[in-house]
Amino acid sequence: MNDYLKNGLFLAAGVAIGALGAVALGKGKLSIRPAMADLLSHGMDLKEKTAAVLERAKENIDDLMAEAKHAKESREDKSVAEGETA
């Protein structure tokens, strides 16, 4: 059997399996709806967990920026006070 015939048979088998799957889905013999609903619910859980992690990270960054701003202002106030006494 040459490669062209073998590849042709694989193609025909793939088309046949795909057609049977489409017919089975169309007639409702193979229901993927519960699996899809479960998959989507897990996706929504993951989205909520990711949003919570991102919110905590945003709060931490906001706190860090406030501390950095306070440190900068303290340095500026100190340098102004030292400049006045000099």
C-alpha positions as CSV (number, residue, x, y, z in Angstrom):
1,M,0.0,0.0,0.0
2,N,1.5,3.3,-1.0
3,D,1.5,6.5,1.1
4,Y,-1.2,8.2,-1.1
5,L,-3.7,5.4,-0.5
6,K,-2.9,5.2,3.2
7,N,-3.4,8.9,3.6
8,G,-6.6,8.8,1.6
9,L,-7.9,6.1,3.8
10,F,-7.1,8.1,7.0
11,L,-8.8,11.1,5.5
12,A,-11.9,9.1,4.6
13,A,-12.0,7.5,8.1
14,G,-11.7,11.0,9.7
15,V,-14.5,12.4,7.6
16,A,-16.7,9.4,8.4
17,I,-16.0,9.7,12.2
18,G,-16.6,13.5,12.0
19,A,-19.9,12.9,10.2
20,L,-21.0,10.3,12.7
21,G,-20.2,12.6,15.6
22,A,-22.1,15.5,14.0
23,V,-25.2,13.2,13.5
24,A,-24.9,12.0,17.0
25,L,-24.8,15.5,18.4
26,G,-27.6,16.6,16.2
27,K,-29.9,13.8,17.4
28,G,-29.1,14.4,21.0
29,K,-27.6,10.9,21.6
30,L,-24.4,12.4,22.9
31,S,-25.1,15.4,25.1
32,I,-22.2,17.7,25.8
33,R,-24.4,20.3,27.5
34,P,-23.7,19.2,31.1
35,A,-20.0,18.9,30.4
36,M,-20.0,22.4,28.9
37,A,-22.0,23.9,31.8
38,D,-19.6,22.3,34.3
39,L,-16.6,23.6,32.3
40,L,-18.1,27.1,32.3
41,S,-18.8,27.1,36.0
42,H,-15.2,26.2,36.7
43,G,-14.1,29.0,34.4
44,M,-16.3,31.4,36.3
45,D,-14.7,30.2,39.6
46,L,-11.3,30.7,38.1
47,K,-12.3,34.2,37.0
48,E,-13.5,35.2,40.5
49,K,-10.3,33.8,42.1
50,T,-8.2,35.7,39.6
51,A,-10.1,38.9,40.2
52,A,-9.6,38.5,44.0
53,V,-5.8,38.0,43.6
54,L,-5.6,41.0,41.3
55,E,-7.6,43.2,43.7
56,R,-5.2,42.2,46.6
57,A,-2.2,43.0,44.4
58,K,-3.7,46.4,43.5
59,E,-4.2,47.2,47.1
60,N,-0.7,46.2,47.9
61,I,0.7,48.4,45.1
62,D,-1.5,51.3,46.3
63,D,-0.1,50.9,49.8
64,L,3.4,50.8,48.5
65,M,2.9,53.9,46.4
66,A,1.5,55.8,49.5
67,E,4.5,54.7,51.6
68,A,6.9,55.8,48.8
69,K,5.1,59.2,48.5
70,H,5.3,59.7,52.2
71,A,9.0,58.8,52.3
72,K,9.6,61.3,49.4
73,E,7.7,64.1,51.1
74,S,9.7,63.4,54.4
75,R,13.0,63.6,52.5
76,E,11.9,66.9,50.8
77,D,10.8,68.4,54.1
78,K,14.0,67.4,55.7
79,S,16.1,68.9,52.9
80,V,14.1,72.1,53.0
81,A,14.6,72.3,56.8
82,E,18.3,71.7,56.4
83,G,18.5,74.3,53.7
84,E,16.9,77.0,55.9
85,T,19.4,76.4,58.7
86,A,22.4,76.5,56.5
